[in-house]
């Protein structure tokens, strides 16, 4: 079974614990704390890591280290403060890379 983690501010992620996911609240989107936890999760068998868009903005450099790896899959989710659009953009870029073109283009 794949281990799944959720990282972000407490208010945005606490509900995920109710469905059995491992939650890792990061105080004030602290870059050092978030980077350390992300690295620990990646090295300890977590196959999927959900990260709030706001935290992902702070951890962009660290997240980029895992972009070309099969595991962990890092998926951006909106936080309690709303959607920044970065999650959708990230998925779009992954699809473009996989199929070689923008399948959502409606020009």
The first five atom37 places (N, CA, C, CB, O) and aatype in JSON, in Angstrom:
{
  "aatype": [20, 20, 20, 20, 20, 20, 20, 20, 20, 20, 20, 20, 20, 20, 20, 20, 20, 20, 20, 20, 20, 20, 20, 20, 20, 20, 20, 20, 20, 20, 20, 20, 20, 20, 20, 20, 20, 20, 20, 20, 20, 20, 20, 20, 20, 20, 20, 20, 20, 20, 20, 20, 20, 20, 20, 20, 20, 20, 20, 20, 20, 20, 20, 20, 20, 20, 20, 20, 20, 20, 20, 20, 20, 20, 20, 20, 20, 20, 20, 20, 20, 20, 20, 20, 20, 20, 20, 20, 20, 20, 20, 20, 20, 20, 20, 20, 20, 20, 20, 20, 20, 20, 20, 20, 20, 20, 20],
  "atom_mask": [
    [1, 1, 1, 1, 1],
    [1, 1, 1, 1, 1],
    [1, 1, 1, 1, 1],
    [1, 1, 1, 1, 1],
    [1, 1, 1, 1, 1],
    [1, 1, 1, 1, 1],
    [1, 1, 1, 1, 1],
    [1, 1, 1, 1, 1],
    [1, 1, 1, 1, 1],
    [1, 1, 1, 1, 1],
    [1, 1, 1, 1, 1],
    [1, 1, 1, 1, 1],
    [1, 1, 1, 1, 1],
    [1, 1, 1, 1, 1],
    [1, 1, 1, 1, 1],
    [1, 1, 1, 1, 1],
    [1, 1, 1, 1, 1],
    [1, 1, 1, 1, 1],
    [1, 1, 1, 1, 1],
    [1, 1, 1, 1, 1],
    [1, 1, 1, 1, 1],
    [1, 1, 1, 1, 1],
    [1, 1, 1, 1, 1],
    [1, 1, 1, 1, 1],
    [1, 1, 1, 1, 1],
    [1, 1, 1, 1, 1],
    [1, 1, 1, 1, 1],
    [1, 1, 1, 1, 1],
    [1, 1, 1, 1, 1],
    [1, 1, 1, 1, 1],
    [1, 1, 1, 1, 1],
    [1, 1, 1, 1, 1],
    [1, 1, 1, 1, 1],
    [1, 1, 1, 1, 1],
    [1, 1, 1, 1, 1],
    [1, 1, 1, 1, 1],
    [1, 1, 1, 1, 1],
    [1, 1, 1, 1, 1],
    [1, 1, 1, 1, 1],
    [1, 1, 1, 1, 1],
    [1, 1, 1, 1, 1],
    [1, 1, 1, 1, 1],
    [1, 1, 1, 1, 1],
    [1, 1, 1, 1, 1],
    [1, 1, 1, 1, 1],
    [1, 1, 1, 1, 1],
    [1, 1, 1, 1, 1],
    [1, 1, 1, 1, 1],
    [1, 1, 1, 1, 1],
    [1, 1, 1, 1, 1],
    [1, 1, 1, 1, 1],
    [1, 1, 1, 1, 1],
    [1, 1, 1, 1, 1],
    [1, 1, 1, 1, 1],
    [1, 1, 1, 1, 1],
    [1, 1, 1, 1, 1],
    [1, 1, 1, 1, 1],
    [1, 1, 1, 1, 1],
    [1, 1, 1, 1, 1],
    [1, 1, 1, 1, 1],
    [1, 1, 1, 1, 1],
    [1, 1, 1, 1, 1],
    [1, 1, 1, 1, 1],
    [1, 1, 1, 1, 1],
    [1, 1, 1, 1, 1],
    [1, 1, 1, 1, 1],
    [1, 1, 1, 1, 1],
    [1, 1, 1, 1, 1],
    [1, 1, 1, 1, 1],
    [1, 1, 1, 1, 1],
    [1, 1, 1, 1, 1],
    [1, 1, 1, 1, 1],
    [1, 1, 1, 1, 1],
    [1, 1, 1, 1, 1],
    [1, 1, 1, 1, 1],
    [1, 1, 1, 1, 1],
    [1, 1, 1, 1, 1],
    [1, 1, 1, 1, 1],
    [1, 1, 1, 1, 1],
    [1, 1, 1, 1, 1],
    [1, 1, 1, 1, 1],
    [1, 1, 1, 1, 1],
    [1, 1, 1, 1, 1],
    [1, 1, 1, 1, 1],
    [1, 1, 1, 1, 1],
    [1, 1, 1, 1, 1],
    [1, 1, 1, 1, 1],
    [1, 1, 1, 1, 1],
    [1, 1, 1, 1, 1],
    [1, 1, 1, 1, 1],
    [1, 1, 1, 1, 1],
    [1, 1, 1, 1, 1],
    [1, 1, 1, 1, 1],
    [1, 1, 1, 1, 1],
    [1, 1, 1, 1, 1],
    [1, 1, 1, 1, 1],
    [1, 1, 1, 1, 1],
    [1, 1, 1, 1, 1],
    [1, 1, 1, 1, 1],
    [1, 1, 1, 1, 1],
    [1, 1, 1, 1, 1],
    [1, 1, 1, 1, 1],
    [1, 1, 1, 1, 1],
    [1, 1, 1, 1, 1],
    [1, 1, 1, 1, 1],
    [1, 1, 1, 1, 1],
    [1, 1, 1, 1, 1]
  ],
  "atom_positions": [
    [[0.84, -1.18, 0.0], [0.0, 0.0, 0.0], [0.88, 1.24, 0.0], [-0.96, 0.0, 1.22], [1.88, 1.32, 0.72]],
    [[0.5, 2.2, -0.81], [1.26, 3.45, -0.92], [0.94, 4.35, 0.27], [0.94, 4.17, -2.25], [-0.22, 4.55, 0.62]],
    [[1.99, 4.9, 0.87], [1.78, 5.86, 1.95], [1.54, 7.23, 1.35], [3.01, 5.89, 2.92], [2.2, 7.64, 0.4]],
    [[0.54, 7.94, 1.92], [0.15, 9.25, 1.42], [0.28, 10.28, 2.53], [-1.29, 9.23, 0.85], [-0.18, 10.05, 3.65]],
    [[0.9, 11.41, 2.21], [1.09, 12.49, 3.17], [0.44, 13.77, 2.65], [2.59, 12.72, 3.46], [0.27, 13.95, 1.45]],
    [[0.09, 14.65, 3.59], [-0.43, 15.96, 3.25], [0.33, 16.99, 4.07], [-1.97, 16.06, 3.51], [0.43, 16.87, 5.29]],
    [[0.88, 18.0, 3.39], [1.66, 19.05, 4.04], [1.01, 20.4, 3.79], [3.12, 19.04, 3.54], [0.47, 20.64, 2.71]],
    [[1.06, 21.26, 4.78], [0.54, 22.62, 4.62], [0.2, 23.19, 5.97], [-0.68, 22.64, 3.71], [0.54, 22.63, 7.01]],
    [[-0.49, 24.33, 5.96], [-0.9, 24.92, 7.24], [-1.98, 24.04, 7.88], [-1.43, 26.38, 7.03], [-2.76, 23.39, 7.19]],
    [[-2.0, 24.04, 9.19], [-2.88, 23.14, 9.94], [-4.33, 23.23, 9.51], [-2.78, 23.43, 11.41], [-4.98, 22.21, 9.3]],
    [[-4.86, 24.44, 9.38], [-6.27, 24.62, 9.04], [-6.62, 24.02, 7.68], [-6.61, 26.1, 9.05], [-7.75, 23.58, 7.47]],
    [[-5.68, 24.0, 6.76], [-5.93, 23.47, 5.42], [-5.86, 21.95, 5.35], [-4.95, 24.05, 4.45], [-6.47, 21.34, 4.47]],
    [[-5.12, 21.33, 6.26], [-4.87, 19.89, 6.1], [-5.46, 18.99, 7.18], [-3.42, 19.65, 6.05], [-5.49, 17.78, 7.01]],
    [[-5.92, 19.56, 8.3], [-6.32, 18.68, 9.41], [-7.43, 17.71, 9.04], [-6.77, 19.52, 10.59], [-7.48, 16.62, 9.61]],
    [[-8.31, 18.06, 8.12], [-9.4, 17.18, 7.72], [-8.94, 15.91, 7.02], [-10.33, 17.91, 6.83], [-9.65, 14.91, 7.03]],
    [[-7.76, 15.94, 6.41], [-7.25, 14.77, 5.71], [-6.93, 13.61, 6.66], [-6.02, 15.15, 4.92], [-6.93, 12.45, 6.25]],
    [[-6.67, 13.92, 7.9], [-6.4, 12.86, 8.89], [-7.64, 11.99, 9.1], [-5.95, 13.48, 10.24], [-7.52, 10.81, 9.4]],
    [[-8.82, 12.57, 8.94], [-10.07, 11.84, 9.13], [-10.24, 10.72, 8.1], [-11.25, 12.79, 9.06], [-10.96, 9.75, 8.35]],
    [[-9.59, 10.85, 6.95], [-9.71, 9.8, 5.94], [-8.46, 8.92, 5.9], [-9.96, 10.42, 4.57], [-8.25, 8.16, 4.95]],
    [[-7.63, 9.04, 6.93], [-6.51, 8.14, 7.09], [-5.19, 8.57, 6.48], [-6.85, 6.87, 6.54], [-4.25, 7.77, 6.43]],
    [[-5.1, 9.8, 6.02], [-3.83, 10.27, 5.46], [-2.95, 10.83, 6.57], [-4.07, 11.33, 4.37], [-3.45, 11.34, 7.57]],
    [[-1.65, 10.74, 6.39], [-0.7, 11.29, 7.35], [-0.56, 12.78, 7.1], [0.69, 10.57, 7.26], [-0.25, 13.19, 5.98]],
    [[-0.8, 13.58, 8.12], [-0.73, 15.03, 7.95], [0.51, 15.6, 8.64], [-2.0, 15.7, 8.51], [0.92, 15.14, 9.71]],
    [[1.07, 16.61, 8.0], [2.28, 17.25, 8.49], [2.1, 18.77, 8.43], [3.53, 16.81, 7.68], [2.44, 19.4, 7.43]],
    [[1.56, 19.34, 9.5], [1.36, 20.79, 9.5], [2.69, 21.54, 9.57], [0.46, 21.21, 10.68], [3.6, 21.17, 10.32]],
    [[2.78, 22.59, 8.76], [3.99, 23.41, 8.71], [3.6, 24.8, 9.22], [4.6, 23.48, 7.25], [2.8, 25.49, 8.6]],
    [[4.17, 25.2, 10.33], [3.85, 26.5, 10.93], [4.31, 27.66, 10.06], [4.47, 26.62, 12.3], [5.48, 27.72, 9.67]],
    [[3.4, 28.56, 9.76], [3.71, 29.79, 9.0], [4.4, 29.51, 7.67], [4.58, 30.7, 9.84], [5.18, 30.34, 7.19]],
    [[4.11, 28.36, 7.06], [4.75, 27.98, 5.8], [6.26, 28.16, 5.85], [4.17, 28.81, 4.64], [6.87, 28.67, 4.92]],
    [[6.84, 27.73, 6.96], [8.27, 27.85, 7.19], [9.05, 26.99, 6.19], [8.61, 27.44, 8.63], [8.89, 25.77, 6.16]],
    [[9.9, 27.63, 5.39], [10.64, 26.94, 4.34], [11.58, 25.87, 4.88], [11.43, 27.94, 3.53], [11.63, 24.76, 4.35]],
    [[12.31, 26.18, 5.93], [13.28, 25.22, 6.48], [12.56, 23.99, 7.02], [14.12, 25.87, 7.59], [12.98, 22.86, 6.77]],
    [[11.49, 24.2, 7.77], [10.72, 23.09, 8.34], [10.08, 22.27, 7.22], [9.63, 23.62, 9.31], [10.14, 21.04, 7.24]],
    [[9.47, 22.95, 6.25], [8.82, 22.25, 5.14], [9.79, 21.44, 4.31], [8.11, 23.24, 4.27], [9.49, 20.31, 3.93]],
    [[10.96, 22.01, 4.03], [11.98, 21.32, 3.25], [12.45, 20.06, 3.95], [13.16, 22.25, 2.99], [12.61, 19.01, 3.33]],
    [[12.68, 20.17, 5.25], [13.14, 19.03, 6.05], [12.09, 17.92, 6.04], [13.44, 19.47, 7.49], [12.44, 16.75, 5.88]],
    [[10.84, 18.26, 6.22], [9.78, 17.25, 6.25], [9.59, 16.63, 4.88], [8.46, 17.88, 6.74], [9.43, 15.41, 4.77]],
    [[9.59, 17.44, 3.82], [9.44, 16.9, 2.47], [10.53, 15.89, 2.16], [9.46, 18.03, 1.44], [10.26, 14.81, 1.64]],
    [[11.76, 16.24, 2.47], [12.88, 15.33, 2.23], [12.72, 14.04, 3.02], [14.22, 16.0, 2.59], [12.96, 12.95, 2.5]],
    [[12.31, 14.16, 4.27], [12.1, 12.99, 5.12], [11.0, 12.09, 4.55], [11.73, 13.44, 6.55], [11.15, 10.87, 4.52]],
    [[9.9, 12.67, 4.11], [8.8, 11.89, 3.54], [9.26, 11.17, 2.28], [7.6, 12.79, 3.23], [8.97, 9.98, 2.1]],
    [[9.96, 11.88, 1.4], [10.44, 11.3, 0.15], [11.39, 10.14, 0.39], [11.12, 12.36, -0.7], [11.39, 9.16, -0.36]],
    [[12.2, 10.24, 1.42], [13.2, 9.2, 1.71], [12.62, 8.03, 2.5], [14.35, 9.8, 2.47], [13.28, 7.01, 2.66]],
    [[11.4, 8.18, 2.99], [10.83, 7.14, 3.85], [9.56, 6.52, 3.27], [10.52, 7.71, 5.21], [8.64, 6.17, 4.0]],
    [[9.53, 6.39, 1.96], [8.52, 5.57, 1.32], [7.15, 6.18, 1.06], [8.34, 4.42, 2.1], [6.22, 5.45, 0.74]],
    [[7.01, 7.47, 1.18], [5.72, 8.08, 0.84], [5.64, 8.19, -0.68], [5.54, 9.49, 1.53], [6.5, 8.81, -1.31]],
    [[4.62, 7.6, -1.26], [4.48, 7.58, -2.71], [3.75, 8.78, -3.26], [3.76, 6.35, -3.12], [3.97, 9.18, -4.41]],
    [[2.88, 9.38, -2.44], [2.11, 10.55, -2.84], [2.21, 11.58, -1.73], [0.62, 10.19, -3.15], [1.98, 11.27, -0.56]],
    [[2.54, 12.81, -2.1], [2.61, 13.89, -1.12], [1.8, 15.06, -1.67], [4.09, 14.31, -0.83], [2.15, 15.66, -2.68]],
    [[0.71, 15.37, -0.97], [-0.09, 16.54, -1.3], [0.48, 17.72, -0.54], [-1.61, 16.32, -0.95], [0.78, 17.61, 0.65]],
    [[0.64, 18.85, -1.22], [1.18, 20.06, -0.6], [0.28, 21.22, -0.98], [2.67, 20.32, -1.03], [-0.09, 21.37, -2.14]],
    [[-0.06, 22.04, 0.0], [-0.88, 23.2, -0.31], [-0.11, 24.11, -1.27], [-1.27, 23.97, 0.98], [1.12, 24.2, -1.23]],
    [[-0.85, 24.78, -2.14], [-0.22, 25.65, -3.13], [0.64, 26.72, -2.48], [-1.28, 26.3, -4.0], [1.72, 27.05, -2.97]],
    [[0.17, 27.26, -1.37], [0.92, 28.32, -0.69], [2.26, 27.8, -0.19], [0.1, 28.87, 0.49], [3.29, 28.46, -0.37]],
    [[2.27, 26.63, 0.43], [3.52, 26.04, 0.9], [4.41, 25.65, -0.28], [3.24, 24.81, 1.78], [5.63, 25.81, -0.22]],
    [[3.81, 25.15, -1.34], [4.58, 24.77, -2.52], [5.33, 25.96, -3.11], [3.66, 24.16, -3.59], [6.44, 25.81, -3.63]],
    [[4.74, 27.14, -3.01], [5.41, 28.34, -3.49], [6.7, 28.6, -2.73], [4.5, 29.53, -3.38], [7.68, 29.08, -3.3]],
    [[6.69, 28.3, -1.45], [7.86, 28.48, -0.59], [8.89, 27.38, -0.84], [7.45, 28.5, 0.89], [10.1, 27.6, -0.69]],
    [[8.41, 26.19, -1.21], [9.29, 25.03, -1.38], [9.59, 24.71, -2.84], [8.66, 23.83, -0.73], [9.99, 23.58, -3.15]],
    [[9.41, 25.65, -3.74], [9.55, 25.39, -5.18], [10.88, 24.72, -5.53], [9.41, 26.69, -5.95], [10.91, 23.78, -6.33]],
    [[11.96, 25.2, -4.96], [13.27, 24.61, -5.25], [13.37, 23.17, -4.8], [14.35, 25.42, -4.59], [13.9, 22.32, -5.52]],
    [[12.88, 22.89, -3.62], [12.92, 21.52, -3.1], [12.02, 20.6, -3.91], [12.5, 21.5, -1.61], [12.39, 19.47, -4.22]],
    [[10.84, 21.08, -4.26], [9.89, 20.27, -5.04], [10.47, 19.94, -6.4], [8.54, 21.02, -5.2], [10.26, 18.83, -6.91]],
    [[11.19, 20.86, -7.01], [11.75, 20.63, -8.35], [12.72, 19.45, -8.37], [12.47, 21.89, -8.84], [12.91, 18.83, -9.41]],
    [[13.32, 19.13, -7.24], [14.23, 17.98, -7.16], [13.52, 16.66, -7.43], [14.89, 17.94, -5.8], [14.16, 15.68, -7.83]],
    [[12.22, 16.63, -7.21], [11.45, 15.39, -7.34], [10.63, 15.33, -8.62], [10.54, 15.23, -6.15], [9.95, 14.33, -8.87]],
    [[10.66, 16.38, -9.44], [9.82, 16.44, -10.66], [10.05, 15.3, -11.63], [10.07, 17.74, -11.37], [9.1, 14.78, -12.2]],
    [[11.29, 14.89, -11.82], [11.61, 13.86, -12.8], [11.67, 12.46, -12.22], [12.92, 14.18, -13.46], [12.07, 11.52, -12.9]],
    [[11.29, 12.31, -10.99], [11.29, 11.0, -10.34], [9.89, 10.4, -10.37], [11.79, 11.11, -8.88], [8.89, 11.11, -10.4]],
    [[9.85, 9.09, -10.37], [8.57, 8.4, -10.35], [7.89, 8.59, -9.0], [8.75, 6.91, -10.65], [6.68, 8.83, -8.92]],
    [[8.67, 8.48, -7.93], [8.13, 8.66, -6.58], [8.99, 9.63, -5.81], [8.05, 7.32, -5.83], [10.21, 9.62, -5.99]],
    [[8.45, 10.43, -4.98], [7.02, 10.58, -4.71], [6.34, 11.46, -5.75], [6.81, 11.16, -3.31], [6.97, 12.34, -6.36]],
    [[5.06, 11.21, -5.95], [4.25, 12.11, -6.77], [3.87, 13.27, -5.86], [2.97, 11.38, -7.38], [3.27, 13.07, -4.81]],
    [[4.21, 14.48, -6.27], [3.89, 15.66, -5.47], [2.75, 16.39, -6.17], [5.14, 16.6, -5.29], [2.88, 16.82, -7.32]],
    [[1.65, 16.53, -5.46], [0.44, 17.1, -6.03], [0.04, 18.32, -5.22], [-0.71, 16.06, -6.06], [-0.09, 18.25, -4.0]],
    [[-0.15, 19.44, -5.9], [-0.52, 20.68, -5.23], [-2.03, 20.74, -5.05], [-0.01, 21.9, -6.02], [-2.79, 20.39, -5.95]],
    [[-2.44, 21.2, -3.88], [-3.85, 21.35, -3.56], [-4.11, 22.76, -3.04], [-4.3, 20.28, -2.52], [-3.21, 23.37, -2.46]],
    [[-5.32, 23.27, -3.23], [-5.62, 24.59, -2.68], [-5.64, 24.53, -1.15], [-6.97, 25.12, -3.21], [-5.98, 23.5, -0.56]],
    [[-5.3, 25.62, -0.53], [-5.36, 25.73, 0.91], [-6.64, 26.42, 1.34], [-4.14, 26.48, 1.45], [-7.5, 26.72, 0.52]],
    [[-6.75, 26.66, 2.61], [-7.94, 27.27, 3.17], [-8.14, 28.7, 2.66], [-7.85, 27.27, 4.68], [-9.26, 29.21, 2.66]],
    [[-7.07, 29.34, 2.24], [-7.15, 30.72, 1.75], [-7.57, 30.8, 0.28], [-5.82, 31.42, 1.94], [-7.7, 31.9, -0.26]],
    [[-7.77, 29.66, -0.35], [-8.24, 29.64, -1.73], [-7.25, 29.04, -2.71], [-8.57, 31.02, -2.16], [-6.17, 28.59, -2.33]],
    [[-7.65, 29.05, -3.95], [-6.91, 28.45, -5.03], [-6.06, 29.52, -5.74], [-7.86, 27.76, -6.03], [-6.57, 30.56, -6.13]],
    [[-4.78, 29.24, -5.89], [-3.91, 30.18, -6.6], [-3.79, 29.85, -8.08], [-2.53, 30.2, -5.97], [-3.28, 30.65, -8.87]],
    [[-4.27, 28.67, -8.46], [-4.15, 28.22, -9.85], [-2.88, 27.45, -10.12], [-4.22, 29.39, -10.77], [-2.72, 26.88, -11.2]],
    [[-1.96, 27.42, -9.17], [-0.68, 26.74, -9.36], [-0.86, 25.23, -9.49], [0.26, 27.06, -8.19], [-0.14, 24.58, -10.25]],
    [[-1.81, 24.66, -8.77], [-2.06, 23.22, -8.85], [-2.5, 22.8, -10.24], [-3.12, 22.8, -7.83], [-1.99, 21.83, -10.79]],
    [[-3.44, 23.54, -10.81], [-3.93, 23.24, -12.16], [-2.8, 23.44, -13.17], [-5.14, 24.14, -12.52], [-2.64, 22.64, -14.09]],
    [[-2.02, 24.49, -12.99], [-0.89, 24.75, -13.89], [0.12, 23.61, -13.84], [-0.22, 26.08, -13.52], [0.66, 23.21, -14.87]],
    [[0.38, 23.1, -12.65], [1.33, 22.01, -12.47], [0.85, 20.75, -13.18], [1.55, 21.72, -10.99], [1.63, 20.07, -13.85]],
    [[-0.43, 20.42, -13.03], [-0.98, 19.24, -13.7], [-0.92, 19.43, -15.21], [-2.44, 18.98, -13.24], [-0.58, 18.49, -15.94]],
    [[-1.24, 20.61, -15.69], [-1.21, 20.9, -17.12], [0.2, 20.7, -17.68], [-1.68, 22.34, -17.39], [0.37, 20.1, -18.75]],
    [[1.21, 21.19, -16.97], [2.59, 21.02, -17.41], [2.98, 19.55, -17.47], [3.55, 21.78, -16.48], [3.67, 19.12, -18.39]],
    [[2.53, 18.78, -16.49], [2.83, 17.34, -16.47], [2.19, 16.62, -17.64], [2.36, 16.71, -15.16], [2.8, 15.75, -18.26]],
    [[0.95, 16.98, -17.95], [0.25, 16.37, -19.09], [0.95, 16.76, -20.4], [-1.24, 16.82, -19.13], [1.15, 15.9, -21.26]],
    [[1.33, 18.01, -20.54], [2.04, 18.45, -21.75], [3.33, 17.67, -21.93], [2.34, 19.96, -21.68], [3.67, 17.27, -23.04]],
    [[4.04, 17.46, -20.83], [5.3, 16.73, -20.9], [5.04, 15.28, -21.29], [6.04, 16.81, -19.56], [5.8, 14.7, -22.06]],
    [[3.98, 14.69, -20.76], [3.69, 13.29, -21.02], [3.22, 13.03, -22.45], [2.64, 12.8, -20.05], [3.62, 12.04, -23.07]],
    [[2.37, 13.91, -22.99], [1.81, 13.67, -24.32], [2.45, 14.51, -25.42], [0.33, 13.94, -24.3], [2.22, 14.25, -26.61]],
    [[3.24, 15.49, -25.06], [3.97, 16.27, -26.03], [3.25, 17.49, -26.57], [4.33, 15.41, -27.13], [3.78, 18.18, -27.44]],
    [[2.05, 17.77, -26.06], [1.36, 18.98, -26.5], [0.32, 19.38, -25.47], [0.69, 18.77, -27.88], [0.0, 18.63, -24.55]],
    [[-0.19, 20.59, -25.63], [-1.21, 21.11, -24.74], [-2.57, 20.6, -25.2], [-1.18, 22.67, -24.7], [-3.13, 21.12, -26.17]],
    [[-3.1, 19.59, -24.53], [-4.37, 19.0, -24.95], [-5.55, 19.85, -24.56], [-4.53, 17.62, -24.37], [-6.67, 19.59, -25.0]],
    [[-5.33, 20.87, -23.74], [-6.41, 21.75, -23.31], [-6.5, 23.01, -24.16], [-6.22, 22.12, -21.87], [-7.4, 23.83, -23.95]],
    [[-5.59, 23.16, -25.11], [-5.59, 24.35, -25.96], [-6.83, 24.37, -26.82], [-4.32, 24.41, -26.83], [-7.15, 23.38, -27.49]],
    [[-7.53, 25.49, -26.82], [-8.75, 25.58, -27.63], [-8.66, 26.76, -28.58], [-9.99, 25.7, -26.72], [-9.59, 27.57, -28.66]],
    [[-7.55, 26.86, -29.29], [-7.3, 27.98, -30.19], [-7.95, 27.77, -31.46], [-5.87, 28.2, -30.4], [-7.84, 28.62, -32.35]]
  ]
}
